[in-house]
Amino acid sequence: MSESTKGKGIVSVLLVFGAMFLMFFLFSATILVASGDGMDFSDANIGVVEINGPIMESKDVVARLQKLAKDETIKGIVVRVDSPGGAVAPSQEMYQAVKRASEKKPLAVSMGSTAASGGYYLALGATKIFANSGSVTGSIGVITQLFNVSKLVEKVDVEIHTVKTGEYKDSGSPFREFDDTDEAYFRQLIDDIYDQFITDVAEARKLDKEKVREVADGRVFTGRQAKELKLVDELGTFDDAVNWVAKEAKIEGEPKLAYPVIETSFLAELLKDGVKGAVSEAKIQSTPVIEYRYVGPF
């Protein structure tokens, strides 16, 4: 075979693979643009909202709850929580969304393996909270962690020049020592968030605030312990939560569940997971969180 023939063969192969890649990209992009967070209600009468993993944003969950609350074919809602907690504001937004939805329709929270910290916070808005005996919940508390590399910067002989408009503008900066002023500043910040948390727990669970404070020291509890402390209402499974909602909504026959429908491509999932992971990691480094931790194995 001549060199020119080989060259033409290589070019042909490259063109074929190039065309295939282009078609795959266009197909993926089309699905990515067309995909959405729809709701497949069909003949369902109970809507399901699932909250999984660390909480760093609330937009999707709030939107789903609003749709379910407005749809007349949906008679009740079950929120399934499997989360160790996360950022403060999104947890509060979910709590408010759950609370508003529960004022319109019977709504139960079903706790999976973990519904702690922010995961517990959002559950407070429900009409009824179900937990498995072995669910891990509670962890009522707030934490913020700041890293410091000032000594490392000194070792590598790097100078950091900071120009700021106020005393606290660079509080928590990793490039200078964390002093007593910083400690006092961040202490009052998380103490205020902590007070908001226990105030909402006391109000939602109809408990004395000081009694809540006694158990709001960051400890986690099993579902059984949480029931004894009146942090949850019932010990039961997801099905128990569904059956309770069906009974409250006076649904006859077998309840039919509506799950969110999310259509997306494989490429879109890879891109989304990569970007979300990077953003979440960046946020976790500096955002005060309603404490989350890994508890296991369960």
N, C-alpha and C positions, 0 to 999 in steps of 0.2 A: 504493500500500500504506500502510495506516495505521500510526502509530507503535506502537500496541499489537501489531499483527500482526508488525512488525519485531522488537519486543521479544521476542515469543513465539518467533520464529524463532531469534534469537540464543541464547535460553535453551535451546532444543531442541538446537542445535549444541553448546553447552557441555556439556549433559547427555550427549550421544552421545560426545564426546571424553573426558569425565570417566569414563564407563563403560568405554571402551576402555582408558584409562590404568589404571583399577583392575584390569581383567582382566589386563593385561600385568604389573602389579606382583604380583598374586596368583600368576600363572603363574611368574614369575621367582622369587618367594619360595619357591614350592613346590619348584621345581627346586633352589634353593639349599639348602633343608632336606634334600631327598631325596638330593642329590648326595653322593658320597663317593669315597674313594680305594680303589676296589675292585681286585681282581686278576682278570683274565680268563685263567685258565689253560687252559680247554678241554682240548685234547689236546696242548698245548705241553709241551716238556721242558727248555727253557732259559729262565730268567727274565732279563729285562733291567731294569736300573735306570739311569735317566738323571739326571745331575747337570749342570745348566746354569746359567751365570751366577755372580755373586758369592755366596759362602757366608755367610749370616747366621743360618741355623737348620738343624737336622739332623733334626728329629722325623720328617718324612715319609720321608726316605731310610732312616733307621734302621728304621722300621716296615716298609717294603717289603722290606728285606734280611732282617728277622726272619721275615716271611711266606714268602719264597722259601726260606729255609733250612729251615723246618719242613715245607713242603709236599712230600709224598712223590712227587708226580708230576713235580716239578721236579728234574732230575738235575744241573744246573749253573747258574752265574750269570755274566752279563757285565755289568760296570758301565761305562757310557759316560760319560766325564768331558770336559766342555767348560767349564772354569771357570778364571778367573784367580786364585782364592783367596778369602779373606775372613776372618771372625772366627776366633779361635783355637779356642775350646772346641767349636763345631760341627764344625770340621775334625777335631779329635781324636776326637769322638764317631763321626763317619763312619768314620774310620780303624779304630777299635775294632770297629765293626759289620761292616765289610768283613772284618776279620781273623777275627772269630768265625764269619762265614758261610763263609769259605774253609777253616775247620777242619772243616766238615761236608760241603762239596761243592766240586768244582772251580770256581774263580772266577778270572776274568781281568778286568783293567781294560783298556779300550780308550781311548786318548787321542785326542781330536779335535783341533781347531785349537790349543787351549790347555789345559794341565793343569798350572798353575804354583802355587807356594806352597801354600796350603791344598788346591788341586786335586791337587798332587803328594803332599801329606801323606796324604790319604785313600787314594791309590792304593797306598801302601806295604803295606796289609793284604792285598793280593791274592796269590794263588798265582803268577800270572804277569802282568807288565805289558807291554802292547803299545803302541807309539807309532808314528805315521807318521813318515817321515823329516823332514817339515817341521813336525811338532807342536812347539809351544813349551812347554817344561816346565822344571823346576828352580825357580829363584827362591827358594832356601831362605833364608829370613830373616824378620825380624819388624819391623814399623814401627808407630809410633803418632804421630799428628800432632795438635797442639793449637793452636787459634787464640787470638789475644790482641787484645782491643779496648780495653785500658786507656787508651791514648793518645787514642783516639777519644772515650772516656767523659769524659776531661779536657777535650777541646775543646768538647764540648757542655755542659760544666759540670753533670755528673751525679755524684752521690756514691753509692758502693756501700758499704753497711754489712754486714760479715760477722761472724756469731757462730758459732764452731765449737768442737768439743769436743776437738780435737787438732791438732797442728802440721800434719799432712798432709791434713786433711779437705778443704781447698780446693785441694790441689795440682792444677795444670793449669787452674785457674779462668781464664776469658778476661778477667776483670775486674781482674787484678793482674799485675804483671810475673812472668815465668817466671825464677826465680832459680837459683843453683847447687844449692840444696837440692832443688828440683823436678827439676833435671837428674839429680842423683844418684839420686833416688827412682825416676824413670821408667826410668833406665838399668838399675838392678838388676832392675826388673820385666821389661823386655823381654829382658834377658840370660838370665834364668831360663827364659822361654818359648823363647828361641832354643836354649838347651841341651837342652830337652825335644825340640825338633824334630830337631836333629842326632843326638841319642841314638837316637831312633826310626828315623831314616834308617839309621844305622850298624847297628842291630840287624836291621832288616828286610832290608837289602840285603847283610848280612854283610860290611860294610866297616869298616876301622879308623876310629875316631871322628875322629882328627886328619886323616885323608885326606878325610873328609867335610867337615870344617871348611875345608879349602883351597878347596873349590868352593862352600861355603855362604856366599857373600858377596852374595847377592841377584841374581846373574847368572842369566839364562835361557839355556837351551840348546835346540838343535834336537833332534828325536828321535834323529837319527844321532849327534850329540855325546853325548847322554845315554846311549846304548847303550855308547859307547866308555868312558864314565866309570862304567859299571855301575849307573846310576841307573834304567834300565829293562832288561827282558829281551830283547824282540824288536822288530824293526821290522815293522809289519804293520797292516792295516786292521781295521775292526770285524768284517768277515767272517772274517779270520784268527783273531781272538780267539774268535769263535763256534765255528769249526772245531776250535780247540784244546780248548775246553771239551767239545765233543761227543766228541772222541777220548778225553779223560781220563775222561769219564763213561760211555764205551762205548755211546754212542747209535748205533744202527744206522739207516741211511738219512739223509734230509735232516733236520737239526735244526729244530724248530719253536719259535718265540720267543713268550714271554709278556710283553707290555708292560703297564704299569699303565694302568688305565682310570679316567679322571677325567671324570665327567659334571657339567657346570655350565652355567649360563645365560650369555647375553651380558652381562646386567646384573651378574651375580655376578662375571664376569671383570673388568668395568670397575671395580667396587668393590674387588675383591681386589687388582688391579694398582695402583690408586691408593693404597690403604692400605699395601700392602707397600712401595711406592716411598717413601712418606713415612717409614715406620718405618725402612727400610733406610738412608735418607739420614741420619736422626737418629742411628742407631747408628754409621754410618761415621765421623761427625764425632768421636766420642769413644772408640771401641772399639779396643784394640790389635788389629792384624790380622796374619795370616800373609800377608805382603805381596802385594798384587795390583796389577797395572798393565795398561794397554791396550798390547798389542804387535801391530803390524799394519802394513800390511794383509796378511791371510792368507786 
